[in-house]
Amino acid sequence: MSIVKINALTVPAEQREVLEQRFASRAGAVEGSDGFEWFELLRPVEGTDQYLVYTRWRSEEDFQAWMEGPMKAAHQGGGGGGERPKPAASGSSVWSFEVVQQAAPKPQG
């Protein structure tokens, strides 16, 4: 089955809008990657200041290929000579999981 990578980003309250705008502006950046299955940006509601970036992949190899290719290039900037913006998150940790069970809604009707 698939693997899941969750990046837990600690985001100060004053940077939340910046983070969300940055993710919105990069929409489509991962969707064409081989082995990519799903993405969600989860905003904290209570009990934490961490955003969760959820991605699901066909395999660890597919995730690593994306990390070494498109993702690495995106984080290094496009070489436009401009200064890179300050990160919106003050901390980050990546959690890895294997999907061992899954369920989807049953069709109605």
Secondary structure, DSSP 8 states (H G I E B T S, - for coil): --EEEEEEEE--GGGHHHHHHHHHHTTTTTTTSTTEEEEEEE---SS--EEEEEEEES-HHHHHHHIIIIIHHHHH----SS-----S-SEEEEEEEE-----------
